[in-house]
Amino acid sequence: MDPTECPFCGKAPTFYTDDAHKDFFLLYNCRGCQLPKHKTLYRVLYDKHDLTLLSISVEVDPYYLVYKFVDHQTHNTDYSTTIFKDIIGVLNFDADPRPLTFKKPVCSVDYVIQLPFDDIPLVLRKLDVYTVLS
């Protein structure tokens, strides 16, 4: 997955910032590019000082995935994927890649799950399998 382009539409995500995090993080979003057929969100979070890719968050219909590459507090490498389902929402400018939810993650693995985001029905089927087997 190339972090510089949205895996759904292929366009560069839009840069977002707020006063609380502007000195520490760079956040890029591409929201709703597949509406009305699918609810999508693509978020990329970088460390502003050394441009380290910290995390990528992807929402596709009921699923919300958090790909962690580096822990944003300790800067230790942390390759993992966490899958949430039926989230409440996401804070647009928050540096925390996790969504707002009352539920625990459905699945968490210690590697980055590769999914074909250009084929959303296939992604949904694969995520159904991951979450049923976990």
N, C-alpha and C positions, 0 to 999 in steps of 0.2 A: 504494500500500500504506500503510495507516494503521498507524504503529508502536505505537499504544496498544492494538491488539487483534490477536489471533492470526488470521492469514489462513485458517487451517483450521477453527477452531471459533468464532471471533468473540468469545471471552472475553478479558479483560485478562490478560496474562502475569503470572506470579508474580515478586515482587521477590526477588533473591538478593544476598548480599554475603559477603565474607570480610574478615578483618583486613588482608590485604595490599593490597586495592584499595578499601576502604570510603571512604577520603578523596578518591578521585579519580574513580571510575566508579560508575554505576548500571547494574545488569544485571538484565534481566527475561527469564524463560524460560517457555515453554509446551511441555512435553515429552509426547509420546505421546498426544495428544488424539484421534488417529485410529486407535489400536490397536483391534483386532488386524488390520484391513485394511491399514493403511499405517504405516510407521515415520516419525514426524514430530518435528521440533524447530523451535521459533521462538525466537530470541535477539535481544534488542535491547540495545545498549550506548550509554549517554549519558555525556557529561562531567558530573560532579557539580556543577561550579562554575557553569557557564552553561547547563546542560541542552541542550547541542548534541547532536543525534543523530549518533553516530559511525559506527555500522554496524548492519546487520541480517543475521543468519545464519539460513538456512532449510535444514532437512534434510527431504527427502522420498524415502523408500525408498533407492535407492543413491546419490542425488545430495545434495550439500551445497553451497549457494550462499552466497557472502559478498557482500553489498551494502555498499560503502564509500561514505560521504558526506563524511566529514572524516577526515583522517589524525589519529589520536589522539596522535601525538607532536608534530607540527608545527602542527596545527590548520589546515592548508591544505585547501581544498575538493578532494575527490578522488572524483568520481562514477565508480564502476566496479562490475563484477560479475565474480566469479571462481567458476567451477564446478569442484567436485571430484567424484570418483566413488569409491565403495567405500572410505570412510574407516575408520580404526580406531576413532575416537571423538572426544569433545569434553570438554575440562575444564570442569566446571560453572561454576566461579567465575573462570575466566581471562578477562582483559580482551582477549586476543588473539582476534579473531573466526575465525581459521583453525582447521581441525580437525587432529587428530592423524592423520598419514598418512605413508606412505613414498613416495607417488607425487606427481608434479608435478600442478598443476591441469590439468584437461582443456581448459579454455577460459577466456580472460580477455578482457573487452571494456571499453572506456572509456565505458560508459554503464550505466544501471540497466535491466536486462531486466525488462519488465513481464510477469508471468505470472498466469493465472487460478487462484490457489491454492484456490478453492472447488471446482474440478474437477480432482482429482488425476490421473486418467487422462490428461486433456489436457495437464497440466503435464509428466507423464512423457514423452509423445510429443514435446512441444516441446523438452524437454531432450535427448532422443535426437537430434533434428535438429541442435540447436546443437552437440552434442558430436561428431556424425559429421562435420559440415562444418568443424570446426576443426582 
